[in-house]
Amino acid sequence: MAYQALIPLDRCRSGGGTFVPHGTSELAVFRLADPEQVVVVDNACPHAGGNLSGGEVRGGIVTCPWHHWEFDLASGRCTHSMRARVRTYPAEVRDGVVWVDLEPGR
């Protein structure tokens, strides 16, 4: 795994998502409270490209603000379709910074 620093944790919205451009990627970082963790996913909803970082989060599920598709943040799977999903990335917090592994094949 090739982790790289992404964003300071204190710049991430608690209980919700934060948009983070990274190279040619657009990521959403979710700072969750129960359990305390960070989750990093592709920011674009696969349905119509909605901004997932702007979606509401409840119970580990983010709802796309455009058409209300829901995605489980742990797996990236859509709750409405077995085939739709967003890519998730391994992430962790080190010394107050969110680190993420963006290597292909995950």
C-alpha positions as protocol buffer text, in pm:
chain_id: "A"
residue {
  index: 1
  type: MET
  ca { x: 0 y: 0 z: 0 }
}
residue {
  index: 2
  type: ALA
  ca { x: 121 y: 346 z: -89 }
}
residue {
  index: 3
  type: TYR
  ca { x: -45 y: 588 z: 150 }
}
residue {
  index: 4
  type: GLN
  ca { x: -16 y: 961 z: 85 }
}
residue {
  index: 5
  type: ALA
  ca { x: -120 y: 1264 z: 287 }
}
residue {
  index: 6
  type: LEU
  ca { x: -454 y: 1402 z: 169 }
}
residue {
  index: 7
  type: ILE
  ca { x: -598 y: 1669 z: 402 }
}
residue {
  index: 8
  type: PRO
  ca { x: -565 y: 1783 z: 764 }
}
residue {
  index: 9
  type: LEU
  ca { x: -837 y: 1619 z: 973 }
}
residue {
  index: 10
  type: ASP
  ca { x: -946 y: 1953 z: 1118 }
}
residue {
  index: 11
  type: ARG
  ca { x: -1041 y: 2068 z: 764 }
}
residue {
  index: 12
  type: CYS
  ca { x: -1288 y: 1778 z: 733 }
}
residue {
  index: 13
  type: ARG
  ca { x: -1650 y: 1845 z: 822 }
}
residue {
  index: 14
  type: SER
  ca { x: -1747 y: 1640 z: 1127 }
}
residue {
  index: 15
  type: GLY
  ca { x: -2044 y: 1410 z: 1058 }
}
residue {
  index: 16
  type: GLY
  ca { x: -2037 y: 1482 z: 685 }
}
residue {
  index: 17
  type: GLY
  ca { x: -1833 y: 1499 z: 371 }
}
residue {
  index: 18
  type: THR
  ca { x: -1555 y: 1725 z: 247 }
}
residue {
  index: 19
  type: PHE
  ca { x: -1466 y: 1765 z: -122 }
}
residue {
  index: 20
  type: VAL
  ca { x: -1095 y: 1714 z: -189 }
}
residue {
  index: 21
  type: PRO
  ca { x: -945 y: 1756 z: -537 }
}
residue {
  index: 22
  type: HIS
  ca { x: -635 y: 1540 z: -571 }
}
residue {
  index: 23
  type: GLY
  ca { x: -446 y: 1539 z: -898 }
}
residue {
  index: 24
  type: THR
  ca { x: -697 y: 1428 z: -1159 }
}
residue {
  index: 25
  type: SER
  ca { x: -924 y: 1273 z: -895 }
}
residue {
  index: 26
  type: GLU
  ca { x: -1217 y: 1420 z: -707 }
}
residue {
  index: 27
  type: LEU
  ca { x: -1256 y: 1261 z: -366 }
}
residue {
  index: 28
  type: ALA
  ca { x: -1502 y: 1285 z: -80 }
}
residue {
  index: 29
  type: VAL
  ca { x: -1367 y: 1248 z: 273 }
}
residue {
  index: 30
  type: PHE
  ca { x: -1628 y: 1159 z: 535 }
}
residue {
  index: 31
  type: ARG
  ca { x: -1543 y: 1219 z: 900 }
}
residue {
  index: 32
  type: LEU
  ca { x: -1775 y: 992 z: 1097 }
}
residue {
  index: 33
  type: ALA
  ca { x: -1836 y: 993 z: 1471 }
}
residue {
  index: 34
  type: ASP
  ca { x: -1985 y: 651 z: 1552 }
}
residue {
  index: 35
  type: PRO
  ca { x: -1746 y: 479 z: 1528 }
}
residue {
  index: 36
  type: GLU
  ca { x: -1490 y: 756 z: 1491 }
}
residue {
  index: 37
  type: GLN
  ca { x: -1329 y: 709 z: 1151 }
}
residue {
  index: 38
  type: VAL
  ca { x: -1260 y: 864 z: 812 }
}
residue {
  index: 39
  type: VAL
  ca { x: -1386 y: 717 z: 487 }
}
residue {
  index: 40
  type: VAL
  ca { x: -1260 y: 822 z: 143 }
}
residue {
  index: 41
  type: VAL
  ca { x: -1463 y: 755 z: -174 }
}
residue {
  index: 42
  type: ASP
  ca { x: -1484 y: 890 z: -527 }
}
residue {
  index: 43
  type: ASN
  ca { x: -1686 y: 1210 z: -509 }
}
residue {
  index: 44
  type: ALA
  ca { x: -1906 y: 1154 z: -816 }
}
residue {
  index: 45
  type: CYS
  ca { x: -2226 y: 953 z: -783 }
}
residue {
  index: 46
  type: PRO
  ca { x: -2222 y: 687 z: -1058 }
}
residue {
  index: 47
  type: HIS
  ca { x: -2587 y: 761 z: -1142 }
}
residue {
  index: 48
  type: ALA
  ca { x: -2549 y: 1117 z: -1271 }
}
residue {
  index: 49
  type: GLY
  ca { x: -2225 y: 1255 z: -1126 }
}
residue {
  index: 50
  type: GLY
  ca { x: -2375 y: 1419 z: -817 }
}
residue {
  index: 51
  type: ASN
  ca { x: -2142 y: 1564 z: -553 }
}
residue {
  index: 52
  type: LEU
  ca { x: -2141 y: 1296 z: -281 }
}
residue {
  index: 53
  type: SER
  ca { x: -1938 y: 1511 z: -41 }
}
residue {
  index: 54
  type: GLY
  ca { x: -2241 y: 1743 z: -25 }
}
residue {
  index: 55
  type: GLY
  ca { x: -2477 y: 1459 z: 64 }
}
residue {
  index: 56
  type: GLU
  ca { x: -2640 y: 1391 z: 399 }
}
residue {
  index: 57
  type: VAL
  ca { x: -2486 y: 1111 z: 608 }
}
residue {
  index: 58
  type: ARG
  ca { x: -2691 y: 893 z: 842 }
}
residue {
  index: 59
  type: GLY
  ca { x: -2594 y: 559 z: 986 }
}
residue {
  index: 60
  type: GLY
  ca { x: -2294 y: 517 z: 758 }
}
residue {
  index: 61
  type: ILE
  ca { x: -2502 y: 587 z: 445 }
}
residue {
  index: 62
  type: VAL
  ca { x: -2449 y: 895 z: 225 }
}
residue {
  index: 63
  type: THR
  ca { x: -2739 y: 1021 z: 15 }
}
residue {
  index: 64
  type: CYS
  ca { x: -2655 y: 1188 z: -316 }
}
residue {
  index: 65
  type: PRO
  ca { x: -2803 y: 1539 z: -312 }
}
residue {
  index: 66
  type: TRP
  ca { x: -2908 y: 1521 z: -680 }
}
residue {
  index: 67
  type: HIS
  ca { x: -3133 y: 1214 z: -710 }
}
residue {
  index: 68
  type: HIS
  ca { x: -3116 y: 1065 z: -358 }
}
residue {
  index: 69
  type: TRP
  ca { x: -2926 y: 749 z: -442 }
}
residue {
  index: 70
  type: GLU
  ca { x: -2776 y: 607 z: -122 }
}
residue {
  index: 71
  type: PHE
  ca { x: -2434 y: 450 z: -76 }
}
residue {
  index: 72
  type: ASP
  ca { x: -2297 y: 248 z: 214 }
}
residue {
  index: 73
  type: LEU
  ca { x: -1970 y: 420 z: 304 }
}
residue {
  index: 74
  type: ALA
  ca { x: -1812 y: 99 z: 434 }
}
residue {
  index: 75
  type: SER
  ca { x: -1851 y: -91 z: 106 }
}
residue {
  index: 76
  type: GLY
  ca { x: -1933 y: 174 z: -154 }
}
residue {
  index: 77
  type: ARG
  ca { x: -2241 y: -23 z: -259 }
}
residue {
  index: 78
  type: CYS
  ca { x: -2563 y: 149 z: -358 }
}
residue {
  index: 79
  type: THR
  ca { x: -2868 y: 58 z: -152 }
}
residue {
  index: 80
  type: HIS
  ca { x: -3090 y: 91 z: -465 }
}
residue {
  index: 81
  type: SER
  ca { x: -2897 y: -119 z: -717 }
}
residue {
  index: 82
  type: MET
  ca { x: -2675 y: -426 z: -689 }
}
residue {
  index: 83
  type: ARG
  ca { x: -2457 y: -299 z: -976 }
}
residue {
  index: 84
  type: ALA
  ca { x: -2401 y: 63 z: -872 }
}
residue {
  index: 85
  type: ARG
  ca { x: -2118 y: 150 z: -636 }
}
residue {
  index: 86
  type: VAL
  ca { x: -1860 y: 416 z: -561 }
}
residue {
  index: 87
  type: ARG
  ca { x: -1498 y: 330 z: -523 }
}
residue {
  index: 88
  type: THR
  ca { x: -1370 y: 333 z: -165 }
}
residue {
  index: 89
  type: TYR
  ca { x: -1008 y: 381 z: -63 }
}
residue {
  index: 90
  type: PRO
  ca { x: -817 y: 263 z: 245 }
}
residue {
  index: 91
  type: ALA
  ca { x: -772 y: 563 z: 475 }
}
residue {
  index: 92
  type: GLU
  ca { x: -639 y: 639 z: 820 }
}
residue {
  index: 93
  type: VAL
  ca { x: -552 y: 935 z: 1039 }
}
residue {
  index: 94
  type: ARG
  ca { x: -190 y: 994 z: 1137 }
}
residue {
  index: 95
  type: ASP
  ca { x: -86 y: 1290 z: 1350 }
}
residue {
  index: 96
  type: GLY
  ca { x: -400 y: 1485 z: 1259 }
}
residue {
  index: 97
  type: VAL
  ca { x: -375 y: 1423 z: 883 }
}
residue {
  index: 98
  type: VAL
  ca { x: -594 y: 1197 z: 665 }
}
residue {
  index: 99
  type: TRP
  ca { x: -379 y: 954 z: 467 }
}
residue {
  index: 100
  type: VAL
  ca { x: -520 y: 753 z: 176 }
}
residue {
  index: 101
  type: ASP
  ca { x: -407 y: 470 z: -51 }
}
residue {
  index: 102
  type: LEU
  ca { x: -511 y: 557 z: -409 }
}
residue {
  index: 103
  type: GLU
  ca { x: -338 y: 265 z: -580 }
}
residue {
  index: 104
  type: PRO
  ca { x: -540 y: 97 z: -856 }
}
residue {
  index: 105
  type: GLY
  ca { x: -697 y: -239 z: -796 }
}
residue {
  index: 106
  type: ARG
  ca { x: -878 y: -165 z: -474 }
}
